[in-house]
Amino acid sequence: MMKVNPIRILSLCLFAAAIGFAQEPPAPSAKREPPAAPAAGKTEIKPSAPPEVLGQLNSALETLVAKVSPAVVQILVTGYGAVNESSHTDTALIARQHAVGSGVIVDSEGYIMTNAHVVQGAQRIRVALPMPAGESPLAVAVGKRQLIDARLLGSSKEADLALLKIEQQNLPTLSLESPQPVRVGELVVAVGSPEGLQNSVTLGVVSAVGRQADPDRPMTYIQTDAPINPGNSGGPLVDMNGAVVGLNTFILTQGGGSEGLGFAIPAPVINFVYQSLRKFGHVHRVEIGAVAQEITPDLAAGLHLAQSWGVIIADVSPDGPAASAGLQVQDIVLTADGRPVETLPQLNIALHVHHIDQVLKMEVLRGTDKKTLFIPAVEHRDKMDRLLDAADPAKSLVPRLGILAIDLTDDLRSELGNMRIAGGVIVVGRAADLIVTDSGLQSGDIIHTLNGTPVDSVGTLRHLVRQLRTGDAVVLQVERDGKLMYLAFEME
């Protein structure tokens, strides 16, 4: 995660002062008692009751935190990573590392959403559940927690989201289906474990919605000034009704601390990815067979467009669903599924959360005429999606290597194109909950030999691995991106 923003004490003080000054003076008829004379040599200052509106805000925040906190968990991750050593500039030192993040329980049966980067490279994931305080089922006991091992069910690197599962039932939850869209200026609360401090709560406002932090990525975020720090990643950003509006993800900072530039993944994206990961183990996205780009003033002037901003269709696949629905080059996209489209990321997000096998409703401007099109969106599936669907964990798991692999069928060979060597098995995933030797294998690698012996099936690979003893040298001949290479390691 990057980093976050602290709550502005000064602004709250000014807010309180402004409210205090705005109170109406006592009625003229009211009799005011003269202040009591202080004792000799002493100046006595009596505290006054806070303005009523501040008392109401205070009560509302207490109720909100009591409602939200039981469904927010701390995530403890153990794995291996590089250690920075100033005296060893040419050698990467690898050490066992621990990381802390946050998560939100989205189903009472133990399903938890967090950031993919929180659990990336994890060999063991544990969830710290807050313990009820006893007086109220919503109250959380400070410092008390229950540690439970968690399984990684799936993740989306593009959205930076991951789904975990713990074997618990009847857990408190937070819904990902917010009844109303998030608005700029509304109060929000970030809950999580910044710097490992469990069940921390910070208050701020929504600074912007639909913010594109990286021009090269289509994802858009909610920007907030609620203080967020390392460890807040994966925790919820909630509105004053307790509805999840986003999942805290990263901050922009120059000094390493919170500077009021925090970013959260919007709730609709979280919910879509959650449903996909729970059903398929990975995210299925749609495509319409068209290419869009943002309009610039020069592009608008050269094509004599009706507006100099927005998103224009640059290409339509002749046999694709967009062409069959009547979409044309130079159409300006106005809305997609009822969502306003003014930037390319907004169109990408609309497609990202569109459900498979549902018609995409798109409103476009063609010349000066508005047209409504209904495009039969189809599933976008890359090579790894298809390979993952073909994997059966019971048959594909190679436990000592911690990978899922499948046999190379004739269909797969034709799909993969020209291979350097005809035989082998293809790696389609890694079993994140197993503590195994770091072989260096990646999804998409084709294993051709193990210590010189050809590998023609997953069964053969399992057999060869079973013959290895702790400390044996292992050399895998692997084909990666059309190039042959050796992966050498010692079997643990």
C-alpha positions as CSV (number, residue, x, y, z in Angstrom):
1,M,0.0,0.0,0.0
2,M,1.1,3.6,-0.4
3,K,0.0,5.9,2.4
4,V,-2.7,8.1,4.0
5,N,-4.0,11.3,5.6
6,P,-4.4,12.4,9.3
7,I,-7.6,14.0,10.6
8,R,-7.3,17.7,10.8
9,I,-7.7,18.7,14.4
10,L,-7.5,22.4,13.5
11,S,-10.5,22.1,11.1
12,L,-12.6,20.4,13.8
13,C,-11.7,23.1,16.3
14,L,-12.7,25.8,13.8
15,F,-15.9,23.8,13.1
16,A,-16.7,23.7,16.8
17,A,-15.9,27.3,17.4
18,A,-18.1,28.4,14.4
19,I,-21.0,26.5,15.8
20,G,-20.5,27.9,19.3
21,F,-20.4,31.5,17.9
22,A,-23.6,30.7,15.9
23,Q,-25.6,30.0,18.9
24,E,-28.4,32.5,19.6
25,P,-27.9,34.9,22.5
26,P,-30.2,34.5,25.5
27,A,-33.6,36.2,25.2
28,P,-33.8,39.8,26.4
29,S,-36.2,38.9,29.1
30,A,-34.0,36.1,30.5
31,K,-32.4,37.0,33.8
32,R,-28.7,36.4,33.9
33,E,-27.0,35.7,37.2
34,P,-23.8,37.6,37.8
35,P,-20.7,35.3,37.8
36,A,-19.6,34.2,41.2
37,A,-16.6,35.9,42.5
38,P,-13.5,33.7,42.4
39,A,-11.5,33.1,45.6
40,A,-8.8,35.6,46.3
41,G,-5.8,35.0,44.1
42,K,-7.5,32.4,41.9
43,T,-9.1,32.6,38.5
44,E,-11.8,30.0,38.0
45,I,-12.9,28.9,34.5
46,K,-16.0,26.7,34.5
47,P,-16.5,24.3,31.6
48,S,-19.6,24.9,29.5
49,A,-21.9,22.4,27.9
50,P,-21.0,21.6,24.2
51,P,-23.4,22.9,21.6
52,E,-26.3,20.5,21.0
53,V,-25.3,19.8,17.4
54,L,-21.9,18.6,18.5
55,G,-23.4,16.4,21.1
56,Q,-25.6,14.9,18.3
57,L,-22.6,14.4,16.0
58,N,-20.7,12.7,18.9
59,S,-23.5,10.3,19.6
60,A,-24.0,9.5,15.9
61,L,-20.3,8.7,15.6
62,E,-20.3,6.5,18.7
63,T,-23.3,4.5,17.3
64,L,-21.7,4.3,13.9
65,V,-18.4,2.9,15.2
66,A,-20.2,0.4,17.4
67,K,-22.2,-0.8,14.4
68,V,-19.3,-1.1,12.0
69,S,-16.2,-2.2,14.0
70,P,-17.3,-5.8,14.8
71,A,-17.3,-6.6,11.0
72,V,-13.8,-5.2,10.4
73,V,-10.9,-7.6,10.9
74,Q,-7.1,-7.5,11.1
75,I,-5.2,-9.6,8.6
76,L,-1.8,-11.0,9.6
77,V,0.3,-12.3,6.7
78,T,3.5,-14.4,6.8
79,G,5.7,-14.9,3.8
80,Y,9.1,-14.4,2.2
81,G,10.4,-11.1,0.7
82,A,13.5,-9.1,-0.1
83,V,15.2,-7.2,2.6
84,N,16.9,-3.9,1.8
85,E,20.6,-4.0,2.8
86,S,22.6,-0.9,2.0
87,S,25.9,-2.8,2.2
88,H,24.8,-5.4,-0.3
89,T,23.8,-3.5,-3.4
90,D,24.2,-6.4,-5.8
91,T,22.6,-9.2,-3.8
92,A,18.9,-9.6,-2.8
93,L,18.6,-10.9,0.7
94,I,15.4,-13.0,1.3
95,A,13.9,-13.2,4.8
96,R,10.7,-14.3,6.4
97,Q,8.5,-11.3,6.7
98,H,5.2,-10.3,8.4
99,A,2.7,-7.9,7.2
100,V,-0.6,-6.5,8.6
101,G,-3.7,-5.3,6.8
102,S,-7.4,-5.0,7.2
103,G,-10.5,-6.7,5.9
104,V,-14.3,-6.5,6.0
105,I,-16.6,-9.4,6.6
106,V,-19.2,-9.5,3.8
107,D,-20.9,-12.8,4.6
108,S,-21.7,-14.3,8.0
109,E,-20.3,-17.6,6.8
110,G,-16.8,-16.2,7.0
111,Y,-16.2,-14.5,3.6
112,I,-13.8,-11.5,3.9
113,M,-12.8,-8.9,1.3
114,T,-9.4,-7.2,1.4
115,N,-6.8,-5.9,-1.0
116,A,-4.8,-8.3,-3.2
117,H,-1.6,-6.6,-2.3
118,V,-2.2,-7.3,1.4
119,V,-2.0,-11.1,0.8
120,Q,0.3,-11.1,-2.2
121,G,3.1,-13.7,-1.7
122,A,1.5,-15.0,1.5
123,Q,2.3,-18.4,2.8
124,R,0.1,-18.1,5.8
125,I,-2.9,-15.8,6.3
126,R,-4.5,-15.4,9.7
127,V,-7.5,-13.2,10.6
128,A,-7.8,-11.5,13.9
129,L,-11.5,-11.3,14.9
130,P,-12.4,-8.6,17.4
131,M,-14.0,-10.1,20.6
132,P,-17.4,-8.7,21.8
133,A,-17.0,-6.6,25.0
134,G,-20.0,-8.4,26.7
135,E,-22.2,-5.5,27.6
136,S,-23.5,-5.0,24.1
137,P,-23.4,-7.3,21.1
138,L,-22.1,-4.4,19.0
139,A,-19.3,-3.4,21.4
140,V,-15.8,-4.5,20.8
141,A,-13.4,-5.4,23.6
142,V,-10.1,-3.4,23.2
143,G,-7.1,-5.6,22.8
144,K,-9.0,-8.9,22.8
145,R,-9.0,-10.9,19.6
146,Q,-9.3,-14.4,18.2
147,L,-6.8,-15.6,15.6
148,I,-8.1,-17.9,12.8
149,D,-6.3,-19.3,9.7
150,A,-7.8,-18.1,6.4
151,R,-7.8,-19.5,2.9
152,L,-7.3,-17.3,-0.2
153,L,-10.2,-18.1,-2.6
154,G,-9.2,-15.8,-5.4
155,S,-7.8,-12.4,-6.2
156,S,-7.9,-9.7,-8.9
157,K,-4.7,-7.9,-9.5
158,E,-6.3,-5.4,-11.8
159,A,-8.9,-4.3,-9.1
160,D,-6.4,-5.0,-6.2
161,L,-9.1,-7.1,-4.4
162,A,-8.9,-10.6,-2.8
163,L,-11.5,-12.9,-1.2
164,L,-10.6,-14.8,2.0
165,K,-12.5,-17.6,3.8
166,I,-12.4,-18.5,7.5
167,E,-14.3,-21.4,9.1
168,Q,-16.7,-19.4,11.3
169,Q,-20.4,-18.8,11.2
170,N,-22.9,-16.2,12.4
171,L,-20.3,-13.4,12.0
172,P,-21.3,-9.7,11.9
173,T,-21.2,-8.3,8.4
174,L,-21.3,-5.1,6.3
175,S,-23.2,-4.9,3.1
176,L,-21.5,-3.9,-0.2
177,E,-24.7,-2.7,-1.7
178,S,-24.9,1.0,-0.8
179,P,-28.4,2.4,-1.1
180,Q,-27.2,5.7,-2.6
181,P,-24.1,6.8,-4.5
182,V,-21.3,8.5,-2.6
183,R,-21.2,12.3,-2.8
184,V,-18.3,14.8,-2.7
185,G,-18.2,16.5,0.7
186,E,-20.1,13.9,2.7
187,L,-18.6,12.6,6.0
188,V,-17.0,9.2,5.9
189,V,-15.2,7.0,8.5
190,A,-12.2,4.8,7.7
191,V,-11.9,1.7,9.9
192,G,-8.9,-0.6,10.0
193,S,-5.5,-1.4,11.6
194,P,-3.1,1.4,10.6
195,E,0.5,0.5,11.6
196,G,-1.0,-2.6,13.3
197,L,-3.3,-0.7,15.7
198,Q,-6.4,-2.8,15.5
199,N,-9.9,-1.2,15.3
200,S,-8.7,2.3,14.7
201,V,-11.3,4.8,13.4
202,T,-10.6,8.1,11.5
203,L,-13.0,10.7,10.2
204,G,-12.9,12.8,7.1
205,V,-14.8,13.8,4.0
206,V,-15.1,12.5,0.4
207,S,-12.7,14.7,-1.6
208,A,-13.6,13.4,-5.0
209,V,-15.3,10.5,-6.8
210,G,-14.2,8.8,-10.0
211,R,-10.6,9.8,-9.5
212,Q,-8.1,8.1,-11.8
213,A,-4.9,7.9,-9.9
214,D,-2.9,6.2,-12.7
215,P,-3.4,7.4,-16.3
216,D,-2.3,4.0,-17.6
217,R,-4.9,2.1,-15.5
218,P,-8.7,2.2,-16.1
219,M,-9.5,1.9,-12.4
220,T,-11.1,4.9,-10.7
221,Y,-11.2,5.6,-6.9
222,I,-12.9,7.5,-4.2
223,Q,-10.6,10.2,-2.8
224,T,-10.8,11.0,0.9
225,D,-9.0,13.0,3.5
226,A,-9.8,10.6,6.2
227,P,-6.4,9.6,7.8
228,I,-5.2,6.3,6.3
229,N,-1.8,4.7,6.9
230,P,-0.1,1.4,6.2
231,G,-2.3,-1.3,7.7
232,N,-5.5,0.4,6.7
233,S,-5.4,-1.4,3.3
234,G,-8.5,-3.6,2.9
235,G,-10.5,-1.8,5.6
236,P,-13.8,-0.2,4.8
237,L,-14.7,3.4,4.2
238,V,-18.2,3.9,5.4
239,D,-20.7,6.7,5.3
240,M,-22.7,8.0,8.3
241,N,-25.3,5.4,7.8
242,G,-22.7,2.6,8.2
243,A,-22.9,1.6,4.5
244,V,-19.6,0.6,2.8
245,V,-18.8,3.2,0.1
246,G,-15.2,1.9,-0.6
247,L,-12.3,-0.2,0.4
248,N,-9.2,1.7,1.5
249,T,-6.4,0.9,-0.8
250,F,-3.5,3.4,-1.0
251,I,-2.3,6.9,-0.4
252,L,-0.2,9.4,-2.2
253,T,2.5,10.8,-0.1
254,Q,5.9,12.4,-0.4
255,G,7.0,12.4,3.2
256,G,5.9,8.8,3.9
257,G,3.0,9.8,6.2
258,S,-0.7,10.6,5.7
259,E,-1.1,13.8,3.7
260,G,-4.9,13.8,3.1
261,L,-4.7,11.9,-0.3
262,G,-6.3,8.6,0.4
263,F,-8.0,6.4,-2.2
264,A,-10.6,3.7,-1.9
265,I,-12.1,1.2,-4.4
266,P,-15.8,2.0,-4.9
267,A,-18.3,-0.3,-3.4
268,P,-19.9,-1.4,-6.8
269,V,-16.5,-2.6,-8.0
270,I,-15.9,-4.5,-4.7
271,N,-19.3,-6.2,-4.9
272,F,-18.9,-7.2,-8.5
273,V,-15.4,-8.7,-7.9
274,Y,-16.6,-10.4,-4.7
275,Q,-19.5,-12.1,-6.5
276,S,-17.1,-13.2,-9.3
277,L,-14.4,-14.5,-7.0
278,R,-16.9,-16.4,-4.9
279,K,-18.6,-18.0,-7.9
280,F,-15.6,-18.6,-10.2
281,G,-12.4,-18.0,-8.2
282,H,-11.4,-15.3,-10.7
283,V,-13.1,-12.3,-12.3
284,H,-15.0,-12.7,-15.6
285,R,-15.3,-9.4,-17.5
286,V,-17.3,-8.4,-20.5
287,E,-16.4,-6.9,-23.9
288,I,-18.5,-5.3,-26.7
289,G,-16.1,-5.5,-29.6
290,A,-15.3,-1.8,-29.8
291,V,-12.4,0.5,-29.0
292,A,-12.9,3.9,-27.4
293,Q,-10.6,6.9,-26.6
294,E,-11.0,10.2,-24.9
295,I,-11.8,13.3,-27.0
296,T,-9.2,16.1,-27.1
297,P,-9.8,19.6,-28.4
298,D,-7.7,18.9,-31.5
299,L,-9.5,15.7,-32.2
300,A,-12.9,17.5,-31.8
301,A,-11.8,20.3,-34.1
302,G,-10.4,17.9,-36.8
303,L,-13.6,15.7,-36.8
304,H,-16.0,18.6,-36.3
305,L,-17.5,17.0,-33.3
306,A,-20.4,18.4,-31.3
307,Q,-18.3,18.6,-28.1
308,S,-14.6,18.8,-27.3
309,W,-14.7,16.5,-24.4
310,G,-15.9,13.0,-23.5
311,V,-15.3,9.5,-25.1
312,I,-15.5,8.7,-28.8
313,I,-15.7,5.3,-30.5
314,A,-12.6,4.8,-32.6
315,D,-13.1,1.3,-33.9
316,V,-15.9,-1.3,-34.1
317,S,-15.1,-5.0,-34.8
318,P,-17.1,-5.9,-37.9
319,D,-18.5,-9.2,-36.5
320,G,-18.7,-8.1,-32.9
321,P,-21.7,-7.4,-30.7
322,A,-21.3,-3.6,-30.9
323,A,-21.5,-3.7,-34.7
324,S,-24.6,-5.9,-34.6
325,A,-26.3,-3.4,-32.2
326,G,-25.5,-0.5,-34.6
327,L,-22.6,1.2,-32.8
328,Q,-20.6,3.3,-35.2
329,V,-17.1,4.9,-35.4
330,Q,-17.3,8.6,-34.2
331,D,-20.2,7.9,-31.9
332,I,-19.7,9.8,-28.7
333,V,-20.6,7.8,-25.6
334,L,-22.9,9.6,-23.2
335,T,-24.0,6.9,-20.8
336,A,-23.4,3.1,-20.2
337,D,-25.9,1.2,-18.1
338,G,-27.3,4.6,-17.0
339,R,-23.9,5.7,-15.7
340,P,-22.7,9.1,-17.1
341,V,-19.5,8.7,-19.3
342,E,-17.3,11.7,-19.5
343,T,-13.9,9.9,-19.3
344,L,-12.5,6.7,-20.6
345,P,-12.1,5.3,-17.0
346,Q,-15.8,5.8,-16.4
347,L,-16.6,3.7,-19.5
348,N,-14.1,1.0,-18.4
349,I,-15.6,0.8,-14.9
350,A,-19.1,0.5,-16.4
351,L,-17.9,-2.4,-18.5
352,H,-15.9,-3.8,-15.5
353,V,-19.0,-4.1,-13.3
354,H,-21.5,-5.1,-16.0
355,H,-22.8,-8.6,-15.4
356,I,-22.2,-11.4,-18.0
357,D,-25.1,-12.3,-20.3
358,Q,-26.9,-9.0,-19.7
359,V,-27.5,-6.4,-22.4
360,L,-25.5,-3.2,-22.1
361,K,-27.6,-0.1,-22.6
362,M,-25.5,2.7,-24.2
363,E,-26.6,6.2,-25.1
364,V,-24.5,7.9,-27.8
365,L,-24.4,11.1,-29.6
366,R,-24.2,10.7,-33.4
367,G,-23.7,14.1,-35.0
368,T,-26.4,16.1,-33.2
369,D,-28.8,13.2,-32.6
370,K,-29.0,11.1,-29.4
371,K,-29.4,7.3,-29.9
372,T,-30.0,4.5,-27.4
373,L,-28.3,1.2,-28.3
374,F,-28.7,-2.2,-26.6
375,I,-25.5,-4.2,-27.0
376,P,-25.3,-7.9,-26.2
377,A,-22.1,-7.9,-24.2
378,V,-20.1,-11.1,-24.2
379,E,-17.6,-12.5,-21.8
380,H,-14.0,-11.4,-22.1
381,R,-11.8,-14.3,-21.3
382,D,-8.0,-14.4,-21.6
383,K,-5.9,-17.5,-21.8
384,M,-5.4,-17.9,-18.0
385,D,-9.2,-17.6,-17.3
386,R,-9.8,-20.6,-19.6
387,L,-6.9,-22.6,-18.1
388,L,-8.1,-21.9,-14.5
389,D,-11.6,-23.1,-15.5
390,A,-10.0,-26.3,-16.8
391,A,-8.2,-27.0,-13.5
392,D,-9.6,-29.4,-10.9
393,P,-7.8,-28.8,-7.6
394,A,-8.2,-32.5,-6.7
395,K,-6.4,-33.6,-9.9
396,S,-4.3,-30.5,-10.6
397,L,-2.5,-29.9,-7.3
398,V,1.2,-30.7,-7.0
399,P,1.5,-30.3,-3.2
400,R,5.3,-30.2,-2.8
401,L,5.6,-27.5,-5.5
402,G,2.5,-25.7,-4.3
403,I,1.1,-25.3,-7.9
404,L,-1.9,-26.2,-9.9
405,A,-1.0,-27.7,-13.3
406,I,-3.0,-29.3,-16.1
407,D,-2.0,-31.6,-19.0
408,L,-1.4,-30.1,-22.4
409,T,-4.3,-31.3,-24.6
410,D,-4.4,-30.9,-28.4
411,D,-6.9,-28.0,-28.0
412,L,-4.5,-26.2,-25.6
413,R,-1.5,-26.8,-27.9
414,S,-3.4,-25.2,-30.8
415,E,-4.5,-22.3,-28.6
416,L,-1.0,-21.7,-27.2
417,G,0.5,-21.5,-30.7
418,N,4.0,-22.6,-31.5
419,M,5.7,-24.3,-28.6
420,R,9.4,-25.0,-28.4
421,I,8.8,-28.5,-27.1
422,A,5.7,-30.5,-27.7
423,G,5.2,-32.2,-24.3
424,G,4.8,-30.8,-20.8
425,V,2.3,-29.6,-18.3
426,I,1.1,-26.0,-17.9
427,V,1.1,-24.1,-14.5
428,V,-2.3,-22.4,-14.0
429,G,-2.0,-21.2,-10.4
430,R,-0.4,-21.4,-7.0
431,A,-1.8,-22.9,-3.8
432,A,-1.3,-19.9,-1.6
433,D,-2.2,-21.7,1.6
434,L,0.7,-24.2,1.3
435,I,4.1,-23.5,2.8
436,V,6.4,-25.0,0.1
437,T,9.7,-24.5,-1.7
438,D,9.9,-21.3,-3.7
439,S,10.4,-22.9,-7.1
440,G,10.0,-19.6,-9.1
441,L,7.2,-21.1,-11.2
442,Q,4.6,-18.6,-12.5
443,S,1.1,-19.0,-14.0
444,G,1.5,-19.8,-17.7
445,D,4.8,-21.6,-17.4
446,I,5.1,-24.9,-19.3
447,I,7.2,-27.5,-17.4
448,H,9.0,-29.8,-19.9
449,T,11.5,-31.7,-17.8
450,L,12.4,-32.3,-14.1
451,N,16.1,-33.1,-13.6
452,G,16.3,-34.1,-17.3
453,T,13.3,-36.5,-17.2
454,P,10.5,-35.5,-19.6
455,V,7.2,-34.4,-17.9
456,D,4.3,-35.5,-20.1
457,S,1.5,-35.3,-17.6
458,V,0.6,-34.0,-14.1
459,G,0.7,-37.6,-12.9
460,T,4.3,-37.9,-14.1
461,L,5.2,-34.6,-12.4
462,R,3.7,-35.7,-9.1
463,H,5.5,-39.1,-9.3
464,L,8.9,-37.4,-10.0
465,V,8.4,-34.9,-7.2
466,R,7.5,-37.6,-4.7
467,Q,10.8,-39.3,-5.3
468,L,12.7,-36.2,-4.2
469,R,14.1,-36.0,-0.7
470,T,14.7,-32.9,1.5
471,G,17.9,-31.2,0.3
472,D,17.8,-32.7,-3.2
473,A,18.7,-30.3,-6.1
474,V,15.8,-29.7,-8.5
475,V,16.1,-28.4,-12.0
476,L,13.0,-27.7,-14.0
477,Q,13.2,-26.9,-17.7
478,V,10.4,-24.4,-18.3
479,E,9.0,-22.6,-21.3
480,R,8.0,-19.0,-20.5
481,D,6.8,-16.5,-23.1
482,G,8.2,-18.6,-25.9
483,K,11.7,-18.9,-24.3
484,L,13.3,-21.9,-22.6
485,M,14.8,-21.5,-19.2
486,Y,16.0,-23.5,-16.2
487,L,14.6,-23.0,-12.7
488,A,17.0,-24.5,-10.1
489,F,16.3,-24.8,-6.3
490,E,16.7,-27.1,-3.4
491,M,13.8,-29.2,-2.2
492,E,12.7,-28.4,1.3
